[in-house]
Amino acid sequence: MPKKKRRKFRAVQAVKAAAREHIGTPPPTRRDPQRKKPSEQKHKPTLGDILSEE
């Protein structure tokens, strides 16, 4: 069986790991519910619609 490849040292990962040990894991984030935009008319009113309104 071949030897496992050693991972490259990354300072960011080391700092984050140290912070997790010292402070603890951060709470999971919660997404805000998407606010629905008011539905706008997708099409222009037809001539028949305009005449029937009046």
Biotite code that builds the C-alpha atoms (Angstrom):
import biotite.structure as struc

atoms = struc.array([
    struc.Atom([0.000, 0.000, 0.000], chain_id="A", res_id=1, res_name="MET", atom_name="CA", element="C"),
    struc.Atom([1.479, 3.385, -0.976], chain_id="A", res_id=2, res_name="PRO", atom_name="CA", element="C"),
    struc.Atom([2.131, 6.046, 1.649], chain_id="A", res_id=3, res_name="LYS", atom_name="CA", element="C"),
    struc.Atom([-0.482, 8.741, 2.147], chain_id="A", res_id=4, res_name="LYS", atom_name="CA", element="C"),
    struc.Atom([0.351, 12.121, 0.682], chain_id="A", res_id=5, res_name="LYS", atom_name="CA", element="C"),
    struc.Atom([1.036, 14.729, 3.387], chain_id="A", res_id=6, res_name="ARG", atom_name="CA", element="C"),
    struc.Atom([-1.215, 17.746, 3.341], chain_id="A", res_id=7, res_name="ARG", atom_name="CA", element="C"),
    struc.Atom([0.270, 21.146, 2.620], chain_id="A", res_id=8, res_name="LYS", atom_name="CA", element="C"),
    struc.Atom([0.403, 23.468, 5.644], chain_id="A", res_id=9, res_name="PHE", atom_name="CA", element="C"),
    struc.Atom([-2.059, 26.299, 5.380], chain_id="A", res_id=10, res_name="ARG", atom_name="CA", element="C"),
    struc.Atom([-2.026, 29.090, 7.943], chain_id="A", res_id=11, res_name="ALA", atom_name="CA", element="C"),
    struc.Atom([-5.747, 29.772, 7.592], chain_id="A", res_id=12, res_name="VAL", atom_name="CA", element="C"),
    struc.Atom([-6.667, 26.212, 8.531], chain_id="A", res_id=13, res_name="GLN", atom_name="CA", element="C"),
    struc.Atom([-4.250, 26.259, 11.477], chain_id="A", res_id=14, res_name="ALA", atom_name="CA", element="C"),
    struc.Atom([-5.675, 29.531, 12.821], chain_id="A", res_id=15, res_name="VAL", atom_name="CA", element="C"),
    struc.Atom([-9.255, 28.330, 12.442], chain_id="A", res_id=16, res_name="LYS", atom_name="CA", element="C"),
    struc.Atom([-8.478, 25.028, 14.175], chain_id="A", res_id=17, res_name="ALA", atom_name="CA", element="C"),
    struc.Atom([-6.819, 26.857, 17.078], chain_id="A", res_id=18, res_name="ALA", atom_name="CA", element="C"),
    struc.Atom([-9.798, 29.212, 17.388], chain_id="A", res_id=19, res_name="ALA", atom_name="CA", element="C"),
    struc.Atom([-12.229, 26.269, 17.450], chain_id="A", res_id=20, res_name="ARG", atom_name="CA", element="C"),
    struc.Atom([-10.244, 24.647, 20.260], chain_id="A", res_id=21, res_name="GLU", atom_name="CA", element="C"),
    struc.Atom([-10.059, 27.878, 22.265], chain_id="A", res_id=22, res_name="HIS", atom_name="CA", element="C"),
    struc.Atom([-13.539, 29.359, 21.695], chain_id="A", res_id=23, res_name="ILE", atom_name="CA", element="C"),
    struc.Atom([-15.595, 26.471, 20.322], chain_id="A", res_id=24, res_name="GLY", atom_name="CA", element="C"),
    struc.Atom([-17.447, 25.901, 17.108], chain_id="A", res_id=25, res_name="THR", atom_name="CA", element="C"),
    struc.Atom([-19.599, 28.780, 15.843], chain_id="A", res_id=26, res_name="PRO", atom_name="CA", element="C"),
    struc.Atom([-23.374, 28.286, 15.829], chain_id="A", res_id=27, res_name="PRO", atom_name="CA", element="C"),
    struc.Atom([-24.873, 27.240, 12.493], chain_id="A", res_id=28, res_name="PRO", atom_name="CA", element="C"),
    struc.Atom([-26.227, 30.085, 10.422], chain_id="A", res_id=29, res_name="THR", atom_name="CA", element="C"),
    struc.Atom([-29.919, 30.421, 9.696], chain_id="A", res_id=30, res_name="ARG", atom_name="CA", element="C"),
    struc.Atom([-31.127, 31.698, 6.401], chain_id="A", res_id=31, res_name="ARG", atom_name="CA", element="C"),
    struc.Atom([-33.688, 34.471, 6.420], chain_id="A", res_id=32, res_name="ASP", atom_name="CA", element="C"),
    struc.Atom([-36.923, 33.493, 4.681], chain_id="A", res_id=33, res_name="PRO", atom_name="CA", element="C"),
    struc.Atom([-37.050, 34.996, 1.237], chain_id="A", res_id=34, res_name="GLN", atom_name="CA", element="C"),
    struc.Atom([-39.380, 37.912, 1.010], chain_id="A", res_id=35, res_name="ARG", atom_name="CA", element="C"),
    struc.Atom([-41.574, 37.569, -2.015], chain_id="A", res_id=36, res_name="LYS", atom_name="CA", element="C"),
    struc.Atom([-41.642, 40.583, -4.259], chain_id="A", res_id=37, res_name="LYS", atom_name="CA", element="C"),
    struc.Atom([-45.075, 41.915, -5.118], chain_id="A", res_id=38, res_name="PRO", atom_name="CA", element="C"),
    struc.Atom([-46.084, 40.288, -8.350], chain_id="A", res_id=39, res_name="SER", atom_name="CA", element="C"),
    struc.Atom([-46.119, 42.770, -11.148], chain_id="A", res_id=40, res_name="GLU", atom_name="CA", element="C"),
    struc.Atom([-48.063, 42.291, -14.331], chain_id="A", res_id=41, res_name="GLN", atom_name="CA", element="C"),
    struc.Atom([-46.093, 40.150, -16.710], chain_id="A", res_id=42, res_name="LYS", atom_name="CA", element="C"),
    struc.Atom([-47.979, 41.283, -19.780], chain_id="A", res_id=43, res_name="HIS", atom_name="CA", element="C"),
    struc.Atom([-49.565, 44.494, -20.916], chain_id="A", res_id=44, res_name="LYS", atom_name="CA", element="C"),
    struc.Atom([-53.353, 44.477, -20.712], chain_id="A", res_id=45, res_name="PRO", atom_name="CA", element="C"),
    struc.Atom([-55.040, 43.716, -24.006], chain_id="A", res_id=46, res_name="THR", atom_name="CA", element="C"),
    struc.Atom([-57.393, 46.105, -25.697], chain_id="A", res_id=47, res_name="LEU", atom_name="CA", element="C"),
    struc.Atom([-60.338, 43.918, -24.707], chain_id="A", res_id=48, res_name="GLY", atom_name="CA", element="C"),
    struc.Atom([-59.303, 44.060, -21.034], chain_id="A", res_id=49, res_name="ASP", atom_name="CA", element="C"),
    struc.Atom([-58.971, 47.845, -21.144], chain_id="A", res_id=50, res_name="ILE", atom_name="CA", element="C"),
    struc.Atom([-62.383, 48.306, -22.779], chain_id="A", res_id=51, res_name="LEU", atom_name="CA", element="C"),
    struc.Atom([-64.105, 45.888, -20.371], chain_id="A", res_id=52, res_name="SER", atom_name="CA", element="C"),
    struc.Atom([-62.812, 47.860, -17.345], chain_id="A", res_id=53, res_name="GLU", atom_name="CA", element="C"),
    struc.Atom([-64.478, 51.080, -18.460], chain_id="A", res_id=54, res_name="GLU", atom_name="CA", element="C"),
])
